[in-house]
Amino acid sequence: MGLAVVFENVWKIFPGGAAALQGASFSIPEGALAGIVGPNGSGKTTSLRLAMGFATPTRGRVEVLGVVPWNSGEVRARIGYLPERPVYPLNVSVEKLLVHGARLLGLPDPYGEARRWARVVGLTGYLSARIGSLSRGYLQRLGLAYALLGEPELMLLDEPTTNLDPAARLEILDLIRSIGSDLSTTIVVSTHILPEMQRVANYLVVLVQGRVAVHGPLPELVKRYRAEGVYEISTAPRAARRAAARLIAEDVVRGVEVVGDSRLLVKARPGPEVEELLSRLKAEGLVESYTLRTGSIEQLYVSITGGGA
Ligand SMILES: Nc1ncnc2c1ncn2[C@@H]1O[C@H](COP(=O)(O)OP(=O)(O)OP(=O)(O)O)[C@@H](O)[C@H]1O
C-alpha cells in the first residue's frame, strides 16, 4: 500500500522567525484514518496547510498523493480540505454553495454531487436552508460535505470539532468515522483533544513543538509504549462470561466488558504478563483468539511526551 502523505525533515519558519515545524518527518499510509495530535501551537495547522499546498516548506520535502502539492493545481482537486475556521457566504443556501463547489471542481453533475454529499452528512433536509441559519454542528457537516465533493482521495480536516458542544462533537466524529469506513479516502484529522481521536483514528502522528514525537498505527504504538490497550477476545462458544470471570480476577486486567456470547473486550497494559495470561487461557481452550485493538491515546501521549497536552 502506498503513502498518501510524506513529510521528510520539514521546516517551516515564518518571516517573523516563528518555527512552526522543526524537522518534522512522518508518513501516512493510504486508507488510514490518521490523527495529528499535539498541543496548541505544535504545528498541526501548518502541517495541513503544507499538505494542501497552501504553503511551502522552508526546508525539507512534502509529498501528497505522490506529488509535491504546491506545484500541482491538479492535486488540489484530489484533496478535500476543511480549514480550522471556514468562512461561508451566509445568505446562500446549502445547495447553492455545494453546487458552486462542485462546479469549481468541474464535476459533471453538480446538483447530483451536492445532493449525494448532503445526504452522507445528514443535510438532505437542509438543502434549501440559508447557511446563516445553520447551527455550528450543521455548519461543520456542511464543511464536511464541501470537502467530500468529487470524492477526494485524501481529506484534511483541521480541528473539525472545535467550538462544538459535546453532542455535536460526537456526531461529527461518528460521521468522520463512517466516511472513513464507507469510502476508500485517506482521512487526516488534527486535534488537540486526545480522547476524541480514540473514537476514530487508527493511525497517529504526535507533534510536540514542531517535531514529530512518534507516528505509526495506533495498536503498534500502544504496544510499543505500553499504554493501556483494549484487547478484543474471541472465546470458545458461549464461554464469554466464564472467561470474563477468570480475567477480571487478574492483576494485569483493568476492565472487562462482555459484548456477546463469545466476545469480550479487555482493558490491559500490553506486555508479557497479558500475553502469558491470554496464551494460558488459549491453551485451556477458553480463549480462541485475541488482538490488541486500540488503546488510550491520552495515556499513550503521556508515555511518549512525559505529559502535558
Ligand atoms: N502565518 C504565520 N506567521 C507567523 N507565525 C505563525 C503563522 N502561522 C503559525 N505560526 C506560528 O507557528 C506555530 C505553530 O502554529 P500552528 O497553527 O501550525 O499550530 P497548531 O498546532 O495548529 O495550533 P492550534 O491548535 O493553536 O491551531 C505557532 O507558534 C504559531 O504562532
The ligand as an SDF file (V2000), in Angstrom:
LIG
                    3D

 31 33  0  0  0  0  0  0  0  0999 V2000
    1.3790   32.8510    9.3920 N   0  0  0  0  0  0  0  0  0  0  0  0
    2.1350   32.7460   10.4950 C   0  0  0  0  0  0  0  0  0  0  0  0
    3.0390   33.6920   10.8140 N   0  0  0  0  0  0  0  0  0  0  0  0
    3.8050   33.5960   11.9310 C   0  0  0  0  0  0  0  0  0  0  0  0
    3.7320   32.5780   12.8120 N   0  0  0  0  0  0  0  0  0  0  0  0
    2.8330   31.6030   12.5640 C   0  0  0  0  0  0  0  0  0  0  0  0
    1.9870   31.6390   11.4000 C   0  0  0  0  0  0  0  0  0  0  0  0
    1.2050   30.5290   11.4150 N   0  0  0  0  0  0  0  0  0  0  0  0
    1.5360   29.8450   12.5390 C   0  0  0  0  0  0  0  0  0  0  0  0
    2.5120   30.4780   13.2250 N   0  0  0  0  0  0  0  0  0  0  0  0
    3.1530   30.0050   14.4690 C   0  0  0  0  0  0  0  0  0  0  0  0
    3.6370   28.6970   14.2760 O   0  0  0  0  0  0  0  0  0  0  0  0
    3.3680   27.8650   15.4030 C   0  0  0  0  0  0  0  0  0  0  0  0
    2.5520   26.6580   15.0070 C   0  0  0  0  0  0  0  0  0  0  0  0
    1.2610   27.0710   14.5740 O   0  0  0  0  0  0  0  0  0  0  0  0
    0.1040   26.0860   14.0610 P   0  0  0  0  0  0  0  0  0  0  0  0
   -1.0970   26.9240   13.8160 O   0  0  0  0  0  0  0  0  0  0  0  0
    0.6150   25.2590   12.9560 O   0  0  0  0  0  0  0  0  0  0  0  0
   -0.1030   25.1800   15.3340 O   0  0  0  0  0  0  0  0  0  0  0  0
   -1.3400   24.2790   15.7240 P   0  0  0  0  0  0  0  0  0  0  0  0
   -0.7530   23.0560   16.3210 O   0  0  0  0  0  0  0  0  0  0  0  0
   -2.2650   24.1240   14.5940 O   0  0  0  0  0  0  0  0  0  0  0  0
   -2.0070   25.1180   16.8680 O   0  0  0  0  0  0  0  0  0  0  0  0
   -3.5490   25.4800   17.1160 P   0  0  0  0  0  0  0  0  0  0  0  0
   -4.1590   24.2720   17.7290 O   0  0  0  0  0  0  0  0  0  0  0  0
   -3.4300   26.6340   18.0660 O   0  0  0  0  0  0  0  0  0  0  0  0
   -4.1120   25.8600   15.7930 O   0  0  0  0  0  0  0  0  0  0  0  0
    2.6830   28.7450   16.4110 C   0  0  0  0  0  0  0  0  0  0  0  0
    3.6640   29.2200   17.3180 O   0  0  0  0  0  0  0  0  0  0  0  0
    2.1460   29.8850   15.5860 C   0  0  0  0  0  0  0  0  0  0  0  0
    2.0880   31.0730   16.3390 O   0  0  0  0  0  0  0  0  0  0  0  0
  1  2  1  0
  2  3  1  0
  2  7  2  0
  3  4  2  0
  4  5  1  0
  5  6  2  0
  6  7  1  0
  6 10  1  0
  7  8  1  0
  8  9  2  0
  9 10  1  0
 10 11  1  0
 11 12  1  0
 11 30  1  0
 12 13  1  0
 13 14  1  0
 13 28  1  0
 14 15  1  0
 15 16  1  0
 16 17  2  0
 16 18  1  0
 16 19  1  0
 19 20  1  0
 20 21  2  0
 20 22  1  0
 20 23  1  0
 23 24  1  0
 24 25  2  0
 24 26  1  0
 24 27  1  0
 28 29  1  0
 28 30  1  0
 30 31  1  0
M  END
$$$$
